[in-house]
Amino acid sequence: MSETTMPPKIFVTRSIPETGLDLLHERLDVAVYETDRQISKPELIDRVQGMDGLLCLLSDPIDAEVIAAGSQLRCISTYAVGYNNIDLDAATSRGIAITNTPGVLTEATADIAFALMISAARRIVESDAWLRRGNFEGWAPKLFLGHDLTGKTLGIIGAGRIGQALARKAAAAFNMRVLYHNRSRDNTFEAEQNAVYTDLDTLLRDADVVSLHVPLSQETHHMIDARAFETMRPHAILINTARGPVVDERAMIDALRTNRIFAAGLDVYEEEPAVPDELIALPNAILLPHIGSASIETRNKMAEMAARNLIDVLEGREPPHRVI
């Protein structure tokens, strides 16, 4: 870039790891939202004006109104794999490139699903809290009985990168049988993990653990509803590290409260960041604050990818991870 050329201006909606910010500052005129909280929509509309690029989070509402306010936008780079928060039609109509950060968070998110699965099966969080309240008086035959995972059946709904990574870990660690439901069959996955493709009802009926790894869409919204919980086994565990609205939260609360299922391990919520008080009160629900990708290594890689995507578009190159 020549000394006489003004660098493109971008707005970053939340401070991301320095590996990404440093790259941006080297090439672009960068403004970062100063407050360590989610930016409000009115603030976003104000700050996006006059910007050539926007680096946003999955939680930021990049709807048609925001996109219209950013009349100079050429690229929206999301610091996430998902992009359901962005109005793709509005962006396309204005010729705005959309980029994301796929692949990099596969193992970290699968690890969180794996941790939730173990914790829910063996009641780790519940028993930890009980001990910290001063209740432990010694070993007892029926104290916090949970369920074994070895040899049990894992049902994967959405056999993409993360779902397949979880299946691989579960099969290797616990010799779990793997069922999966997906938009299409994956012969390689079936051969490598001895995975069995099945319809959704069969998976829900036969799985000891059901783990969700689908994107949010009209088809997947409330995919796990009251009927699904009625189909699941009473000792089944539900894991959701995908998107909160894939599960009907009210139906899940009822299923947990009445012990229709054994437990749930959740990293995402239907009205995130709001979590219902009724869910928080349930001892058989393990609740994480959306930390599926929150390893230092993964978040640094995401920051670098999001930055490089944005820089490439604004400097006239094809970005490595374009959505549209």
C-alpha positions in Angstrom: 0.0 0.0 0.0 1.5 3.3 -1.0 2.0 6.1 1.5 -0.5 8.3 -0.3 -3.3 5.8 -0.3 -5.6 5.9 2.7 -6.1 2.5 4.2 -9.6 1.1 4.3 -11.6 1.8 7.5 -13.0 -1.1 9.5 -15.0 -1.5 12.7 -14.5 -4.4 15.1 -17.5 -5.0 17.4 -15.5 -6.5 20.3 -11.8 -6.8 21.1 -10.5 -10.0 19.7 -7.1 -11.7 20.5 -4.0 -9.6 19.6 -3.0 -12.1 16.9 -5.9 -10.8 14.8 -5.8 -7.1 15.9 -2.1 -6.8 15.1 -2.7 -8.0 11.6 -5.5 -5.5 11.1 -3.6 -2.6 12.5 -0.7 -3.3 10.1 -2.9 -2.9 7.0 -6.1 -1.1 7.9 -7.6 1.9 9.7 -9.1 0.1 12.7 -11.7 1.1 15.2 -12.6 -1.3 18.0 -15.6 -1.1 20.2 -14.2 0.1 23.5 -16.6 -1.6 26.0 -16.3 -5.2 27.0 -19.9 -6.1 26.3 -22.0 -6.9 23.3 -22.7 -3.8 21.2 -26.3 -2.7 21.0 -28.0 -2.4 17.6 -28.3 1.4 17.7 -24.6 1.6 18.5 -23.7 -0.8 15.7 -25.8 1.2 13.3 -23.9 4.4 14.3 -20.5 2.9 14.2 -20.7 1.0 10.9 -21.4 4.2 9.0 -18.4 5.2 6.7 -16.7 1.8 7.2 -15.3 -0.3 4.4 -15.3 -3.5 6.5 -16.9 -4.9 9.6 -15.5 -7.7 11.9 -18.4 -9.0 14.0 -19.3 -11.7 16.4 -22.0 -14.4 15.9 -24.1 -12.6 18.6 -24.2 -9.3 16.7 -27.4 -8.6 14.8 -26.2 -7.8 11.3 -29.6 -7.4 9.7 -30.8 -5.4 6.7 -31.0 -2.1 8.8 -27.4 -2.4 9.9 -26.2 -3.3 6.4 -28.1 -0.3 5.0 -26.3 1.9 7.5 -23.0 0.6 6.4 -23.4 1.9 2.9 -19.7 1.7 2.1 -19.2 -1.9 3.4 -17.4 -4.2 1.1 -16.8 -7.1 3.6 -18.3 -8.5 6.8 -16.0 -10.9 8.4 -17.5 -12.9 11.2 -15.4 -14.2 14.1 -17.2 -17.6 14.0 -18.1 -20.5 11.8 -21.8 -19.7 11.9 -23.3 -16.7 10.1 -27.0 -17.0 10.8 -26.9 -13.6 12.5 -26.2 -11.9 9.1 -28.9 -11.1 6.6 -27.2 -12.8 3.6 -29.9 -11.5 1.1 -29.3 -7.9 2.2 -25.5 -8.3 1.9 -25.7 -10.0 -1.5 -27.9 -7.3 -2.9 -25.2 -4.7 -1.9 -22.3 -6.8 -3.2 -20.8 -7.3 0.3 -18.6 -10.3 0.8 -19.3 -12.5 3.9 -16.5 -14.5 5.4 -16.2 -16.9 8.4 -13.7 -19.1 10.3 -14.5 -22.7 9.5 -12.5 -25.8 10.5 -10.3 -24.2 13.1 -12.6 -24.8 16.1 -13.6 -28.4 15.3 -11.5 -30.1 17.9 -12.0 -27.5 20.7 -15.8 -27.7 20.3 -15.8 -31.5 20.1 -13.7 -31.5 23.3 -16.4 -29.4 25.1 -19.1 -31.8 23.9 -17.0 -34.7 25.1 -16.5 -33.0 28.5 -20.3 -32.3 28.8 -21.1 -35.9 28.0 -18.8 -37.3 30.7 -19.8 -34.7 33.2 -23.5 -35.3 32.7 -23.2 -39.1 32.8 -21.2 -39.1 36.0 -22.9 -36.1 37.7 -19.6 -34.3 38.1 -20.9 -30.7 38.4 -23.7 -31.7 40.7 -21.5 -33.7 43.1 -18.8 -31.0 43.1 -21.3 -28.4 44.2 -22.7 -30.7 46.8 -19.3 -31.3 48.3 -18.4 -27.6 48.4 -21.6 -27.0 50.4 -20.0 -29.2 53.2 -22.2 -32.2 52.7 -19.5 -34.9 52.2 -19.3 -37.3 55.2 -17.7 -40.3 53.5 -18.2 -42.9 50.8 -21.7 -44.2 50.4 -23.0 -47.0 48.1 -25.6 -44.9 46.4 -24.0 -41.5 46.4 -24.4 -39.7 43.1 -24.9 -42.8 40.9 -24.5 -42.0 37.3 -24.2 -44.0 34.0 -21.3 -45.7 32.3 -20.4 -44.6 28.8 -18.3 -47.5 27.8 -20.0 -49.6 25.1 -23.1 -47.3 25.0 -24.6 -45.7 21.9 -23.8 -42.2 20.8 -26.3 -40.5 18.5 -24.8 -37.7 16.4 -27.3 -35.3 14.8 -25.3 -33.4 12.2 -22.2 -35.3 11.1 -20.1 -32.4 10.0 -16.5 -31.8 11.2 -17.5 -31.4 14.9 -19.9 -34.2 15.0 -17.4 -36.6 13.4 -14.6 -35.4 15.7 -16.8 -36.2 18.7 -17.7 -39.6 17.3 -14.0 -40.4 16.8 -13.1 -39.4 20.4 -16.1 -41.3 21.9 -15.3 -44.5 19.9 -11.6 -44.4 20.9 -12.1 -43.5 24.6 -15.3 -45.5 25.4 -15.8 -47.9 22.5 -19.1 -46.3 21.9 -21.4 -47.4 19.1 -22.1 -44.5 16.8 -25.4 -43.7 15.1 -25.8 -40.6 13.0 -28.5 -38.6 11.3 -27.5 -36.1 8.6 -28.9 -34.5 5.4 -26.9 -37.1 3.5 -24.9 -40.2 4.1 -21.2 -40.1 4.5 -19.6 -43.3 3.4 -16.1 -42.4 4.6 -17.4 -41.6 8.1 -19.3 -44.9 8.2 -16.2 -46.8 7.1 -13.8 -45.0 9.5 -16.0 -45.0 12.6 -18.3 -48.0 11.8 -21.0 -45.3 12.1 -24.6 -46.3 11.2 -26.8 -43.9 9.3 -30.4 -43.8 10.6 -33.6 -41.7 10.6 -34.1 -39.2 13.4 -36.7 -41.1 15.4 -34.6 -44.3 15.4 -31.6 -42.3 16.6 -33.6 -40.7 19.4 -35.1 -44.0 20.5 -31.8 -46.0 20.5 -29.1 -43.5 21.6 -27.9 -43.3 25.2 -26.3 -39.9 24.4 -27.7 -37.5 21.8 -25.3 -34.8 20.6 -26.4 -31.9 18.4 -24.1 -30.5 15.7 -26.4 -29.0 13.1 -26.6 -25.4 11.9 -29.6 -23.3 12.8 -32.1 -23.1 9.9 -35.9 -23.3 9.4 -35.5 -27.1 9.2 -33.5 -27.4 12.4 -35.4 -24.9 14.6 -36.9 -26.8 17.5 -35.8 -30.1 15.9 -35.6 -31.4 19.5 -39.1 -30.8 20.7 -41.5 -32.4 23.2 -42.1 -35.3 20.9 -38.4 -35.9 20.6 -38.0 -36.0 24.4 -40.9 -38.5 24.5 -39.0 -40.7 22.1 -35.7 -40.6 24.0 -34.7 -43.1 26.6 -35.3 -42.2 30.3 -31.5 -42.5 30.9 -30.6 -40.5 27.8 -28.3 -37.5 27.9 -28.8 -34.5 25.5 -25.7 -32.5 24.5 -26.0 -29.2 22.7 -23.0 -27.3 21.5 -24.6 -26.3 18.2 -27.2 -23.5 18.4 -29.7 -22.9 21.2 -32.9 -22.7 19.1 -32.3 -26.2 17.7 -33.9 -27.3 21.1 -37.3 -26.3 22.4 -36.0 -25.0 25.7 -39.4 -25.2 27.5 -39.9 -28.8 26.4 -36.3 -29.6 27.6 -36.9 -28.1 31.0 -40.1 -30.2 31.4 -38.2 -33.3 30.3 -35.4 -32.7 32.8 -37.7 -31.7 35.6 -39.8 -34.8 35.3 -36.8 -37.0 34.7 -38.1 -37.9 31.2 -34.4 -37.8 30.3 -31.4 -38.2 32.7 -29.5 -35.0 32.0 -28.5 -32.3 29.6 -25.1 -30.6 28.9 -25.5 -27.2 27.2 -23.2 -24.6 25.8 -25.9 -22.7 23.9 -29.3 -21.3 24.7 -32.5 -20.4 22.9 -32.5 -16.7 23.9 -28.8 -16.3 24.5 -27.4 -14.8 26.7 -30.6 -15.2 28.7 -30.9 -18.5 30.5 -34.2 -19.3 32.1 -34.2 -19.5 35.9 -36.0 -22.8 35.7 -33.1 -24.3 33.8 -30.5 -22.8 36.1 -32.3 -24.4 39.1 -32.2 -27.9 37.6 -29.4 -30.1 39.1 -29.4 -32.4 36.1 -28.5 -29.6 33.6 -24.8 -28.7 33.1 -24.7 -25.1 31.8 -21.6 -23.5 30.1 -21.4 -19.9 28.9 -20.9 -20.6 25.2 -17.2 -21.6 25.5 -17.1 -24.4 22.9 -14.2 -22.8 21.0 -12.6 -21.1 24.1 -9.1 -22.5 24.0 -6.3 -20.0 23.7 -5.0 -21.8 20.6 -8.3 -21.9 18.8 -9.4 -18.4 19.6 -6.0 -17.0 18.4 -6.4 -18.9 15.1 -10.0 -17.7 14.7 -8.8 -14.1 15.2 -6.0 -14.5 12.6 -8.4 -16.1 10.1 -11.1 -13.4 10.5 -8.5 -10.7 10.1 -6.9 -12.2 7.0 -10.3 -12.7 5.4 -11.1 -9.0 5.9 -7.8 -7.8 4.7 -7.8 -9.9 1.5 -11.3 -8.6 0.5 -10.4 -5.0 1.1 -7.1 -5.3 -0.7 -8.7 -6.9 -3.7 -7.8 -10.6 -3.2 -10.1 -13.6 -2.9 -10.4 -14.5 0.8 -9.7 -18.0 1.9 -13.0 -18.5 3.6 -15.8 -16.7 1.7 -19.4 -17.6 2.4 -20.8 -15.3 -0.3 
